[in-house]
Amino acid sequence: MNYRAHKLKEAVIEKIILLSGITSIVIVLLIFIFLLKEGLSLFSSVSIKDFIMGRNWYPISNPPQYGILPLIMGSILVTVGAAVLSIPVGIGSALYIAEIAPQKTREILKAGIELLAAIPSVVIGFIGMITLSPLIKNLFHLPTGLTALSGAITLAFMAMPTIVSIAEDAITAVPRQYRDAAMAMGATRWQTTWRIVAHAARPGMIAALMLGIGRVIGETMAVMMVTGNAALIPHSILQPVRTLTATIAAEMGESVQGGSHYAALFAIGIVLFIITFLINGVADIYLHRNRKKGLK
């Protein structure tokens, strides 16, 4: 009887997990369909090429111009800048916490990282606008400190807790035998940490990086507060920029429902959805390829 009850319990749990997975996929598809329904009407009056490659975003001009190339370039510049800053620091911090730091120091650092992750993005944006922007303005002698660099630093600060926390869990999950075997073969502690442990934890660290970058791409309030919101193609990281997410947040409340401006903002949402899907797809392919190599 106990065996039958146990099998029934396992079957119920498996069905619940399967249903949850299917529900998640259906919800994502419904979101994409909703974006297509609201955004595709724009392309009856604006070509996809002019929308993607257009250099002017003037939705209230006559006639309106819906070119999102400056927004795409601004998003890429801020995202790449945040990744360059957050990935080395995040991975290095995770390795230090998991492999080098004493137990007491490790507990203090982990608690601090969890507190950083809990800070609302609008608060971080406000701090960046009040403290970081004037510092960059004075340091580089700029007309304004609300630049892509300010956005990159702010978003890197926001992405690091996610990267450190998940990467540290992946490193900790590496079996102890890997470390013991490397040390027994004469490897130093640093060689063991970098060449053995970090290599074994690479899939988990890649997942951490993808989640961190995903947060950077999808962030709205903080980046809107510190980047200057200038819809111009940037030629330097010290120029004001506007991102795709900030444009939707800033202008959705001012657009007329059903109008071309409204549809253009949903079309931006479609672009964001596709970019996120591509990033996750590339990461999944990379992880799957490494998993197959490990099985071989």
C-alpha positions as CSV (number, residue, x, y, z in Angstrom):
1,M,0.0,0.0,0.0
2,N,2.8,2.4,0.9
3,Y,4.5,1.5,-2.4
4,R,1.4,2.3,-4.4
5,A,0.8,5.6,-2.5
6,H,4.4,6.6,-3.1
7,K,4.1,5.9,-6.9
8,L,0.8,7.8,-7.0
9,K,2.5,10.7,-5.2
10,E,5.4,10.7,-7.7
11,A,3.0,10.6,-10.6
12,V,1.0,13.5,-9.3
13,I,4.1,15.6,-8.7
14,E,5.4,14.8,-12.3
15,K,2.1,15.9,-13.7
16,I,2.1,19.1,-11.8
17,I,5.7,19.9,-13.0
18,L,4.7,19.0,-16.6
19,L,1.6,21.3,-16.3
20,S,3.7,24.1,-14.8
21,G,6.1,23.9,-17.7
22,I,3.4,23.8,-20.3
23,T,1.7,26.8,-18.6
24,S,4.9,28.8,-18.7
25,I,5.3,28.2,-22.4
26,V,1.7,29.1,-23.1
27,I,2.0,32.3,-21.1
28,V,5.1,33.3,-23.1
29,L,3.4,32.6,-26.4
30,L,0.3,34.6,-25.3
31,I,2.5,37.6,-24.4
32,F,4.2,37.4,-27.8
33,I,0.9,37.1,-29.6
34,F,-0.4,40.2,-27.7
35,L,2.7,42.2,-28.6
36,L,2.2,41.2,-32.3
37,K,-1.5,42.1,-32.2
38,E,-0.8,45.6,-30.8
39,G,2.4,46.3,-32.6
40,L,2.2,44.9,-36.2
41,S,-0.4,47.6,-37.2
42,L,2.5,50.1,-37.3
43,F,4.1,48.3,-40.3
44,S,1.1,49.2,-42.5
45,S,2.5,52.7,-42.6
46,V,6.2,52.3,-41.7
47,S,8.5,49.6,-43.2
48,I,10.4,47.3,-41.0
49,K,13.7,48.6,-42.4
50,D,12.8,52.2,-41.6
51,F,11.7,51.2,-38.2
52,I,14.8,49.3,-37.3
53,M,17.4,51.4,-39.2
54,G,15.7,54.8,-38.9
55,R,17.9,57.4,-37.1
56,N,15.1,59.7,-35.9
57,W,12.6,59.0,-33.1
58,Y,10.1,61.9,-33.2
59,P,6.7,60.4,-32.4
60,I,4.9,63.7,-32.0
61,S,6.3,65.4,-35.1
62,N,4.3,65.9,-38.3
63,P,4.7,63.4,-39.9
64,P,5.9,61.2,-37.0
65,Q,9.2,59.4,-37.3
66,Y,9.7,56.0,-35.7
67,G,13.3,55.1,-36.2
68,I,14.6,53.0,-33.2
69,L,18.3,52.7,-34.3
70,P,19.3,55.3,-31.6
71,L,17.4,53.3,-29.0
72,I,18.9,50.0,-30.0
73,M,22.4,51.5,-30.0
74,G,21.8,53.1,-26.6
75,S,20.6,49.8,-25.2
76,I,23.6,47.9,-26.6
77,L,26.1,50.5,-25.3
78,V,24.7,50.4,-21.8
79,T,24.3,46.6,-21.7
80,V,27.8,46.0,-23.0
81,G,29.2,48.5,-20.6
82,A,27.4,47.0,-17.6
83,A,28.5,43.5,-18.7
84,V,32.2,44.5,-19.0
85,L,32.0,45.9,-15.5
86,S,29.9,43.3,-13.7
87,I,31.1,40.0,-15.2
88,P,34.8,40.1,-14.0
89,V,33.9,41.5,-10.6
90,G,30.9,39.2,-10.2
91,I,32.8,36.0,-11.1
92,G,35.8,37.0,-9.1
93,S,33.7,37.7,-6.1
94,A,31.8,34.4,-6.4
95,L,35.1,32.5,-6.5
96,Y,36.5,34.4,-3.5
97,I,33.4,33.8,-1.4
98,A,33.1,30.1,-2.4
99,E,36.7,29.0,-2.4
100,I,39.0,31.5,-0.5
101,A,37.1,33.5,2.1
102,P,37.0,32.2,5.7
103,Q,33.6,30.9,6.9
104,K,32.7,34.0,9.0
105,T,33.7,36.3,6.2
106,R,31.8,34.2,3.7
107,E,28.6,34.5,5.7
108,I,28.9,38.3,6.1
109,L,29.5,38.7,2.3
110,K,26.6,36.5,1.3
111,A,24.3,38.4,3.6
112,G,25.5,41.7,2.2
113,I,25.0,40.5,-1.4
114,E,21.4,39.4,-0.6
115,L,20.7,42.9,0.9
116,L,22.1,44.5,-2.3
117,A,19.8,42.4,-4.4
118,A,16.8,43.5,-2.4
119,I,17.3,47.3,-3.0
120,P,14.6,48.6,-5.4
121,S,15.8,49.7,-8.8
122,V,14.3,53.1,-8.4
123,V,16.4,53.7,-5.3
124,I,19.6,52.7,-7.1
125,G,18.6,55.0,-9.9
126,F,18.0,57.9,-7.6
127,I,21.4,57.3,-5.9
128,G,23.1,57.1,-9.3
129,M,21.4,60.4,-10.4
130,I,22.4,62.2,-7.2
131,T,25.9,60.9,-6.6
132,L,27.3,59.1,-9.6
133,S,26.2,61.6,-12.3
134,P,27.8,64.7,-10.8
135,L,31.0,62.7,-10.2
136,I,31.2,61.7,-13.9
137,K,30.4,65.2,-14.9
138,N,33.2,66.7,-12.9
139,L,35.7,63.9,-13.6
140,F,35.3,64.1,-17.4
141,H,34.4,67.8,-17.6
142,L,31.1,67.1,-19.3
143,P,28.0,69.3,-19.8
144,T,25.9,66.6,-18.0
145,G,26.7,63.5,-16.0
146,L,23.6,61.7,-17.3
147,T,25.4,59.5,-19.8
148,A,25.7,55.9,-21.0
149,L,28.6,55.4,-18.6
150,S,26.4,56.4,-15.6
151,G,23.8,53.9,-16.9
152,A,26.4,51.1,-17.3
153,I,27.9,51.6,-13.8
154,T,24.4,51.7,-12.3
155,L,23.2,48.6,-14.1
156,A,26.5,46.7,-13.3
157,F,25.8,47.4,-9.7
158,M,22.3,46.0,-10.1
159,A,23.5,42.9,-12.0
160,M,26.3,41.9,-9.7
161,P,24.2,40.5,-6.8
162,T,22.5,38.1,-9.2
163,I,25.7,37.0,-10.9
164,V,27.6,36.6,-7.6
165,S,24.7,34.7,-5.8
166,I,24.0,32.2,-8.6
167,A,27.7,31.7,-9.6
168,E,28.6,31.1,-6.0
169,D,25.9,28.4,-5.7
170,A,27.3,26.7,-8.9
171,I,30.8,26.8,-7.6
172,T,29.8,25.4,-4.2
173,A,28.0,22.6,-5.9
174,V,31.2,21.2,-7.5
175,P,32.0,17.9,-5.7
176,R,34.8,18.1,-3.1
177,Q,36.5,15.2,-4.8
178,Y,37.5,17.4,-7.7
179,R,39.4,19.7,-5.4
180,D,41.1,16.8,-3.5
181,A,42.2,15.1,-6.7
182,A,43.7,18.3,-8.1
183,M,45.6,19.0,-4.8
184,A,46.8,15.4,-4.7
185,M,48.3,15.8,-8.2
186,G,50.3,18.8,-7.0
187,A,48.1,21.7,-8.2
188,T,48.2,24.9,-6.2
189,R,45.1,26.3,-4.6
190,W,44.8,28.9,-7.3
191,Q,45.2,26.4,-10.1
192,T,42.6,24.1,-8.5
193,T,40.2,27.0,-8.1
194,W,40.6,28.5,-11.6
195,R,41.3,25.4,-13.8
196,I,39.3,22.7,-12.1
197,V,36.5,24.2,-10.0
198,A,35.7,27.2,-12.3
199,H,35.7,24.9,-15.3
200,A,33.4,22.4,-13.7
201,A,31.0,25.2,-12.6
202,R,31.1,26.9,-16.0
203,P,27.5,26.0,-17.0
204,G,26.1,27.4,-13.8
205,M,28.3,30.5,-14.1
206,I,27.1,31.0,-17.7
207,A,23.5,30.8,-16.4
208,A,24.4,33.4,-13.8
209,L,25.8,35.7,-16.5
210,M,22.7,35.3,-18.6
211,L,20.4,36.2,-15.8
212,G,22.5,39.2,-14.9
213,I,22.5,40.4,-18.5
214,G,18.8,39.7,-18.7
215,R,18.2,42.0,-15.8
216,V,20.3,44.7,-17.4
217,I,18.4,44.5,-20.7
218,G,15.0,44.6,-19.0
219,E,15.8,47.3,-16.4
220,T,13.7,50.4,-16.9
221,M,13.5,52.9,-14.0
222,A,17.1,53.1,-13.0
223,V,18.4,53.4,-16.6
224,M,15.8,56.0,-17.4
225,M,16.9,58.2,-14.4
226,V,20.7,58.2,-15.2
227,T,21.2,58.0,-18.9
228,G,19.9,61.4,-20.0
229,N,17.1,60.0,-22.3
230,A,18.5,61.5,-25.5
231,A,17.3,59.6,-28.6
232,L,20.5,60.1,-30.5
233,I,23.0,57.6,-31.9
234,P,25.9,57.7,-29.4
235,H,29.5,58.0,-30.6
236,S,30.9,57.7,-27.1
237,I,30.0,56.2,-23.7
238,L,30.2,59.7,-22.3
239,Q,27.1,60.8,-24.2
240,P,23.5,60.7,-23.1
241,V,21.5,57.9,-24.6
242,R,18.0,56.4,-24.4
243,T,17.2,52.7,-24.2
244,L,14.3,50.7,-25.6
245,T,12.9,50.0,-22.2
246,A,13.1,53.6,-21.0
247,T,11.3,54.8,-24.2
248,I,8.3,52.5,-23.5
249,A,8.2,53.5,-19.8
250,A,8.5,57.2,-20.6
251,E,6.0,57.4,-23.5
252,M,3.3,54.7,-23.0
253,G,1.3,57.0,-20.7
254,E,1.3,59.8,-23.3
255,S,0.3,57.7,-26.4
256,V,-3.2,57.4,-27.7
257,Q,-4.4,53.9,-27.5
258,G,-4.8,52.5,-31.0
259,G,-2.6,55.2,-32.6
260,S,0.6,54.8,-34.5
261,H,2.7,56.0,-31.5
262,Y,1.0,53.3,-29.3
263,A,1.7,50.7,-31.9
264,A,5.3,51.8,-32.2
265,L,5.9,51.3,-28.5
266,F,4.5,47.8,-28.8
267,A,6.7,47.2,-31.8
268,I,9.6,48.1,-29.5
269,G,8.4,45.5,-27.1
270,I,8.5,42.9,-29.9
271,V,12.1,43.9,-30.6
272,L,13.0,43.5,-26.9
273,F,11.2,40.1,-26.8
274,I,13.2,38.9,-29.8
275,I,16.5,40.1,-28.4
276,T,15.9,38.4,-25.1
277,F,14.8,35.2,-26.9
278,L,18.0,35.2,-29.0
279,I,20.2,35.7,-25.9
280,N,18.5,32.9,-24.0
281,G,18.7,30.7,-27.1
282,V,22.4,31.2,-27.6
283,A,23.0,30.5,-23.9
284,D,20.9,27.4,-24.1
285,I,22.8,26.1,-27.2
286,Y,26.1,26.8,-25.5
287,L,25.2,25.0,-22.3
288,H,23.7,22.0,-24.3
289,R,26.9,21.7,-26.4
290,N,29.1,21.7,-23.3
291,R,26.8,19.1,-21.6
292,K,27.1,16.8,-24.6
293,K,30.9,17.3,-24.6
294,G,30.9,16.3,-20.9
295,L,28.9,13.2,-21.6
296,K,31.4,12.1,-24.3
